[in-house]
Amino acid sequence: AGHAIVSQFLPTQTAVKEVSIIPRGMAGGYTMYKSDEDKYYISKTEMQEKLIALLGGRAAEKLILDDISTGASNDLEVATQIARDMITVYGMSSSLGPISLKVDEPYELQMFGEDITDEVGNQVKQLVDTAYIQAQKILLDNIDILHRVATTLLEKETISEKEFDSFFENN
């Protein structure tokens, strides 16, 4: 529910096709999105909003249960990788500038100065932390929808696109 609701409020993210709490592979549930055309270029905004969407599940868990679980481990891994790529591959850091820090070996980062590893880590953490805070805010602002979607999922296990969209019609 957290992923789906957060995604609904992010303009660059694809529409939700289905939400389910039925386990699928290693996942305890899933949010399926409408397929988007293959894109060769992704903007910084799209990547930032993807981070927010990925952290929606963890944020909902903490908000509703006041606890966290291992359920978001893959989302955290993907979000961290996206944030790392934004900084090290795509030069999307305002403090480091338009430079690619993609290296084959970690020691190669030393050519950029001794503090570069710390700065990369700080920038990645800042991106993820900011996205998490934004996911929490979206869910807090729409807590009634979160409760309704969660209740419906507990009752039906799966929500279709049309039914999911209906939660947002009067908002």
Secondary structure, DSSP 8 states (H G I E B T S, - for coil): -HHHHHHHT-TTS--EEEEE-S-BTTBSSEEEE------S---HHHHHHHHHHHTHHHHHHHHHHSS--GGGHHHHHHHHHHHHHHHHTS--BTTTBS-----SSGGGGGGG-TTHHHHHHHHHHHHHHHHHHHHHHHHHHTHHHHHHHHHHHHHHSEEEHHHHHHTTTT-
